[in-house]
């Protein structure tokens, strides 16, 4: 039995189909996009590697009773027929997450997660018309990564 060979190489546990130069360009592109989310006030979770995922979010703010709002995005180097409207975003989930710290301390059910939007080769959930914060996040993600 022979192992099937794929073009490319492994880097930090991720298979990259391309050259080292292309990977370094991708890492730079990804870092630039991550920085663009900070200016409008979002936090970003990402790694400078060949992975295509990034999380963009506003953390929960208990003092104003505002739940965390998070977009998990898979985006591509180039526009794709599988991307939203033929763009670079191939998967996008926007969720709100509310944690009640008192219930957590008491050992009770303390977390509520609600999906506001989900796209995975088609829109599965779309509650954006009913959530202005989520709609704004959606628009920012589309502008920067789409």
N, C-alpha and C positions, 0 to 999 in steps of 0.2 A: 504494500500500500504506500503510495507516495503522497506527500503533502502538496496540496494545491498552492502554487505560488501566486501571490498578488503583487501587482506593481506597487511601488512605494516603499515605505519603511515604518517602523514603530518609533514613536517619540512620546515619552512619558505615559506609556501604556495605551496610547491611541494610535491606530493605524492611519497613516497619512498617505493618500494616493497622489503623489506629486513629488516635486523636488524639495530639497531643504530650503532653497531660496523662496519657493512658493509658500512653504509653511511659515517662514519668518515674516513674509509679507502678510499672510493671514493673521498672525499674532498681532502685528502692528495695526492692521485694519480693525481687528476686534478691540484692541485697547483704545483706539480713537473713538469707536462707537460707544464703548463703556463710558469714556470721559464726557461724551456729549449728553448723557443722561443726567449728569450731576448738575449742570447749569440750570435746568428747570426744576431742580430740587429733589431728584430721585436718588435713591441708593441703588447700588449695582452689585450683584454677586456674579463673578465670572473668574475664569482662570486663563492665564496667557498660554494656552496650548492649542492643539488642533481640534478641540471639542467645539461643536456648533451651538452650544446652549449658553444662555445668559438669563439671569433673573433681574428684573427691574422692579423696584418697589418703594412704597412709603411705609415705614414701620408703624406699628400700632401706636396711637397717641391716647393713652388712658385719660389724660386731663381734659380732653375735648370729646371723649367717647367716640373716637374714630378708629375703626378696625384697620389692620394692615391691609394694604392693597398691593397685590403682587402679580406681575406678568412673567410667565416662564416662556421663553422664546427660543425656538430652534430656527436658525437662519443660515443661509447658504452663501458661498462666495459670489455666485452669479445668479441672476434671475432664472427661475425655473418654471416649467409648466405645472409643477406641483405646488409652487408657491402661491400665496394669496394674491389674486389678481395678476398672476404671472410674475410675481416679484421674488424677493429673497427669503421671505418668511414662510417656512414650511409647516410650522406648528406654533400655536399661540394659545395659551390658557391664561385667563385673568381671573383671579380669585380674591375674595375678601376673607380674612381670618381674624376672628375676635377671640381673645383669650381673657378669661375672667381670673385675675390673680388670686382672689379670695377663694373661689371654688377650687383652684389648683392646690392651694395650701390645705384646704379641707379634704383633699383627696377625692373630690367629686368630678363629674364631667365638666370640663372647663373650656373647651375649645369648640368654636363653630366655624366651619369652612363652607363658603358658598361660591359656586362657579358662576361667574357673570358672563364669561365668553369663552368659547372653545372652538378652535379651528385645527383640524387634522385632515388635510386633503378635502376639506369641505367644512362648512360651519355646522357644528353640532348644537351649540348653545349660544344664544345671543340675547342678553338682557341689557345691552349697552344703552338702549333708549331710556332705561329706568334708573341708571346710575351715572350721574354726571362725572364723578371722580374716575370711574372705570373708563368712561368714554374718552376723557382727556388722556389717560394713560395709553389707551388704544391708539389715539391719534399721534401721540409722541413716539410710540414704538414704530408705527407705520412710517412716520417721517424720518426717523433715524435709521431703521434697519430695513424697511420695506423696499 
